[in-house]
């Protein structure tokens, strides 16, 4: 195995930000020296995609390799294409971090380019990242795995029995924030009272809370409410949950399914799974159902001259989805109307005088003229 000089690369565990930069020169690496990727793809490589890359003229982009283990992080389809071409060497860059950080980088790379990861791939990857980086916030993990922060929170709740429970989590700005924000809310309320003109980011930074929490505290103070939500006030006072009346025991309040649950149901639907148009729809939805979660953290930092442009983009995307939803609603209503049982209109050709068997005794006789033969 050739000795190569690698560039300096920072550990993902120290900088939990999407798009971690991997620097260093591109090196020629012998194909036989590489190990298969610890891939987030549950179904492994797509041979058809590798064959398509093998037929591409010119050099393929360099792959990413974990230097301590020589395991591929990103680029297994390119490596397979090189093998199909009969190449002995392939261009590569190296990453020097730990194996957990390498896996996160593999997920980030696969959601950013190439063959997209499916929703199941991303959810499985999220579970592994939650186990290895329990101190990361939901939004950090969401950014690394291409899922919504609410989806990460739901996955984390399902795994809470097997996970360590840190007292604080690290946000996308690299700051640790306590999971119980009661004290931070109190500090924020004091800052707002003393400096009403302070920005949300300044308040959040000083109080050790998120900008979204700082916004909520300021809105509560404007309304004259306590900066702590009722649930937090009750928890601090040691109040016990209210007893459920016997008549309501065993009943569960209806909970609207999140986007992840809905997508899982759609993926299991045979009408979609076993036809080309259905699979295309699932892939299309996979790439578009992550949602705009996390906008609260940067809404106050958008330059004034860009606000209307960004607002127009957001409004346009919302209007497109509303038109899509309206057309589906109209189609659903039309389908329902067509399936309602009831009398159907009788075709005109069936409304003529019914046929009568001439052998019947009830054959109508033609009228006779008065006083003579017919």
C-alpha positions in Angstrom: 0.0 0.0 0.0 1.6 3.3 -1.0 2.4 5.9 1.6 0.5 9.1 0.9 0.5 12.5 2.5 -2.9 13.5 3.8 -4.3 16.9 4.6 -5.6 18.0 8.0 -9.2 17.2 8.7 -11.2 18.1 11.8 -13.1 15.5 13.8 -16.8 15.6 13.2 -17.5 14.9 16.9 -16.0 18.2 17.7 -17.7 20.2 15.0 -21.3 18.9 14.6 -22.1 20.9 11.6 -23.4 19.6 8.2 -20.9 19.8 5.4 -17.7 19.0 7.4 -14.8 19.9 5.1 -12.4 17.2 4.2 -9.2 18.7 2.9 -6.1 17.2 1.5 -4.6 16.2 -1.9 -6.1 13.8 -4.2 -4.1 10.6 -4.3 -3.9 7.5 -6.5 -4.8 4.5 -4.4 -4.6 0.8 -5.5 -8.1 -0.6 -5.7 -7.0 -3.9 -4.0 -6.0 -1.9 -0.8 -9.5 -0.6 -0.2 -12.1 -2.2 2.1 -15.9 -2.0 1.5 -17.8 0.9 2.9 -19.6 0.9 6.2 -22.5 2.1 4.2 -25.8 3.7 5.3 -27.5 1.9 2.4 -29.6 -1.0 3.7 -29.8 -2.7 0.3 -26.1 -2.3 -0.5 -24.8 -1.1 -3.9 -26.9 -0.6 -6.9 -25.1 -2.6 -9.7 -27.0 -0.8 -12.5 -25.9 2.6 -11.2 -22.3 1.3 -11.0 -22.5 0.1 -14.6 -23.9 3.5 -15.7 -20.9 5.2 -14.0 -18.5 2.7 -15.7 -19.8 3.7 -19.1 -19.2 7.4 -18.4 -16.3 8.9 -20.3 -13.6 10.6 -18.4 -12.4 10.4 -14.8 -14.9 10.0 -12.0 -14.7 12.3 -8.9 -12.3 11.1 -6.1 -13.7 8.8 -3.5 -13.4 9.4 0.2 -11.5 6.9 2.3 -11.1 6.4 6.1 -7.3 6.6 6.4 -6.8 4.5 9.6 -8.8 1.5 8.2 -8.7 2.1 4.4 -12.4 1.6 4.4 -14.4 3.5 1.8 -16.6 6.3 3.3 -18.1 7.6 0.1 -17.8 6.3 -3.4 -18.6 2.6 -3.4 -20.4 2.9 -6.8 -17.4 4.7 -8.2 -15.1 2.0 -6.9 -17.3 -0.7 -8.4 -17.3 1.3 -11.7 -13.5 1.3 -11.6 -13.4 -2.4 -11.1 -15.8 -2.9 -14.0 -13.6 -0.8 -16.2 -10.6 -2.9 -15.2 -8.8 0.0 -13.5 -6.1 -0.9 -11.0 -6.0 2.6 -9.2 -8.6 5.2 -8.3 -8.4 8.8 -7.2 -9.2 9.3 -3.4 -9.1 11.7 -0.6 -8.5 10.7 3.0 -10.3 11.3 6.3 -8.4 10.9 9.6 -11.2 11.0 12.1 -12.8 8.2 14.2 -15.1 5.5 12.8 -18.3 7.1 14.2 -17.4 10.4 12.6 -16.6 8.6 9.4 -20.1 7.1 9.3 -21.7 10.5 9.9 -19.6 11.8 7.0 -20.7 8.9 4.8 -24.4 9.8 5.5 -23.8 13.5 4.8 -22.0 12.7 1.5 -24.7 10.3 0.3 -27.6 12.7 1.0 -25.7 15.5 -0.8 -25.0 13.8 -4.2 -25.1 10.6 -6.1 -27.8 8.0 -5.7 -30.2 9.3 -3.0 -30.6 7.5 0.2 -34.1 6.2 0.8 -36.2 7.2 3.8 -35.5 3.8 5.4 -31.8 4.3 4.9 -31.8 7.7 6.5 -33.9 6.6 9.5 -31.6 3.6 10.1 -28.6 6.0 9.9 -30.3 8.4 12.3 -30.7 5.6 14.9 -27.0 4.8 14.7 -26.0 8.5 14.9 -28.2 9.0 17.9 -26.5 6.1 19.7 -23.0 7.4 18.9 -23.7 11.1 19.4 -26.5 11.3 22.0 -25.2 14.7 23.0 -26.1 16.2 19.6 -29.3 18.1 19.3 -32.2 16.9 17.1 -31.4 19.6 14.5 -27.8 18.7 14.2 -28.6 15.0 13.6 -31.4 16.1 11.2 -28.9 18.1 9.2 -26.5 15.2 9.1 -29.1 12.6 8.0 -31.5 14.6 5.8 -34.5 14.1 8.0 -36.7 16.6 9.9 -35.8 17.5 13.5 -39.3 16.3 14.5 -38.6 12.9 13.0 -35.3 12.7 14.9 -37.1 13.6 18.1 -39.6 10.8 17.5 -36.9 8.3 16.8 -35.0 9.4 19.9 -38.2 8.9 22.0 -38.5 5.3 20.7 -34.9 4.7 21.7 -34.9 6.4 25.1 -34.6 3.2 27.1 -31.4 2.2 25.5 -29.7 5.6 25.4 -27.7 7.6 27.9 -29.6 10.8 29.0 -27.2 13.8 28.8 -28.0 16.9 30.8 -27.3 19.1 27.8 -27.1 18.8 24.0 -24.9 20.5 21.5 -26.5 22.7 18.8 -25.4 23.6 15.3 -23.5 26.5 16.7 -21.3 24.1 18.8 -22.8 25.4 22.1 -24.1 23.1 24.8 -27.6 23.8 26.0 -29.4 22.2 28.9 -32.3 19.9 28.2 -34.2 21.6 31.0 -34.4 25.2 29.8 -36.2 26.6 32.9 -33.1 28.4 34.3 -32.2 29.6 30.8 -35.7 31.0 30.4 -35.4 32.9 33.7 -32.0 34.4 32.6 -33.5 35.3 29.2 -36.4 37.1 30.9 -34.0 39.1 33.0 -31.9 40.1 29.9 -35.1 41.1 28.0 -36.3 43.2 30.9 -32.9 45.0 31.2 -32.2 45.2 27.4 -35.4 45.2 25.4 -33.5 46.0 22.2 -31.2 42.9 22.4 -31.5 40.5 19.5 -32.7 37.0 19.8 -29.3 35.6 19.1 -27.7 37.8 21.8 -30.3 36.7 24.3 -30.0 33.1 23.4 -26.2 33.2 23.6 -26.1 34.8 27.0 -28.8 32.6 28.5 -27.6 29.3 27.0 -30.9 28.6 25.1 -31.9 28.4 21.5 -33.1 31.5 19.5 -36.5 29.8 19.2 -36.7 29.5 23.0 -35.6 33.1 23.4 -38.4 34.2 21.0 -40.9 32.3 23.0 -39.8 33.9 26.2 -40.0 37.4 24.7 -43.5 36.7 23.3 -44.7 35.4 26.7 -43.3 38.6 28.4 -45.1 40.8 25.8 -48.4 39.1 26.7 -47.7 39.4 30.4 -47.3 35.6 30.9 -44.8 33.7 32.9 -41.6 33.0 30.9 -41.9 29.3 31.9 -44.6 27.2 30.2 -47.2 25.7 32.6 -45.6 22.2 32.3 -42.2 23.5 33.5 -43.8 25.5 36.3 -45.7 22.4 37.4 -42.6 20.2 37.3 -40.6 22.6 39.4 -43.4 22.9 42.0 -43.4 19.1 42.3 -47.0 18.8 41.0 -48.2 15.3 40.1 -50.0 14.7 36.8 -53.8 15.0 37.1 -55.7 11.8 37.7 -57.5 10.5 34.7 -61.3 9.9 35.3 -62.3 6.2 35.2 -64.6 6.8 32.2 -61.6 8.1 30.2 -59.1 5.5 31.3 -57.8 3.3 28.5 -58.6 6.0 25.9 -55.8 7.6 24.0 -56.0 11.1 22.4 -55.8 10.9 18.7 -52.3 11.8 17.5 -51.7 12.9 14.0 -49.0 10.7 12.4 -45.8 12.5 11.5 -44.3 12.6 8.0 -42.1 9.6 8.7 -45.0 7.4 9.7 -47.0 8.4 6.7 -44.1 7.7 4.4 -43.6 4.2 5.9 -47.2 3.4 5.3 -47.0 4.6 1.7 -43.8 2.5 1.2 -45.7 -0.6 2.4 -48.7 0.0 0.1 -48.6 -2.6 -2.7 -50.3 -0.3 -5.1 -47.2 1.9 -5.0 -44.5 -0.6 -4.4 -45.2 -2.8 -7.4 -45.6 -0.3 -10.2 -43.1 2.0 -11.8 -45.2 5.2 -11.3 -45.7 4.3 -7.6 -42.0 3.8 -7.0 -41.3 7.1 -8.8 -43.8 8.9 -6.6 -42.1 7.4 -3.4 -38.7 8.5 -4.6 -40.1 12.0 -5.4 -41.7 12.3 -1.9 -38.5 11.0 -0.2 -36.6 13.9 -1.6 -39.2 16.5 -0.6 -40.8 15.6 2.7 -38.0 16.6 5.1 -39.7 20.0 5.7 -38.2 23.4 6.6 -37.5 22.6 10.3 -34.8 24.8 11.9 -35.7 28.1 10.2 -36.1 29.8 13.6 -32.3 29.7 14.1 -31.4 31.9 11.2 -34.6 33.9 10.5 -33.2 36.9 12.4 -29.9 36.8 10.5 -31.3 37.1 7.0 -30.1 40.5 5.5 -32.8 43.1 5.1 -32.4 43.3 1.4 -32.8 39.5 1.1 -35.9 39.1 3.2 -38.5 39.6 0.5 -36.6 37.4 -1.9 -36.5 34.5 0.7 -40.1 35.1 1.6 -41.2 34.9 -2.0 -39.3 31.6 -2.4 -41.0 30.2 0.7 -44.4 31.5 -0.3 -44.0 30.0 -3.8 -43.1 26.6 -2.5 -46.0 26.7 -0.1 -48.4 27.7 -3.0 -47.1 24.8 -5.1 -47.8 22.3 -2.4 -51.2 23.9 -1.8 -52.1 23.5 -5.5 -50.9 19.9 -5.4 -53.0 19.2 -2.3 -56.0 20.9 -3.9 -55.8 18.8 -7.0 -55.6 15.6 -5.0 -58.5 16.8 -2.9 -60.7 17.5 -5.9 -59.7 14.2 -7.5 -60.6 12.4 -4.2 -64.0 14.1 -4.1 -64.7 13.2 -7.7 -63.8 9.6 -7.1 -66.0 9.5 -4.0 -69.0 11.0 -5.9 -68.6 8.4 -8.6 -68.7 5.5 -6.1 -71.8 6.7 -4.2 -74.6 4.0 -4.7 -77.9 5.2 -6.0 -80.1 5.3 -9.2 -78.1 5.8 -12.3 -79.4 7.7 -15.3 -81.0 5.4 -17.9 -79.6 5.6 -21.4 -82.0 7.0 -24.0 -82.2 3.9 -26.0 -83.5 1.9 -23.0 -86.4 4.3 -22.3 -88.5 3.2 -25.4 -91.6 1.1 -25.1 -90.6 -2.3 -23.6 -90.7 -5.3 -25.8 -93.8 -7.5 -25.4 -94.0 -11.2 -26.2 -96.7 -11.6 -28.9 -97.8 -14.9 -27.3 -98.8 -13.0 -24.1 -102.4 -12.5 -23.4 -101.6 -8.9 -22.4 -100.6 -7.9 -25.9 -102.1 -4.4 -26.4 -104.7 -4.4 -29.3 -104.9 -1.6 -31.8 -108.0 0.7 -31.3 -111.1 -0.3 -33.4 -112.9 2.3 -35.4 -116.5 3.0 -34.3 -119.1 1.1 -36.3 -116.8 -0.7 -38.7 -113.8 -2.9 -39.2 -110.4 -1.8 -38.1 
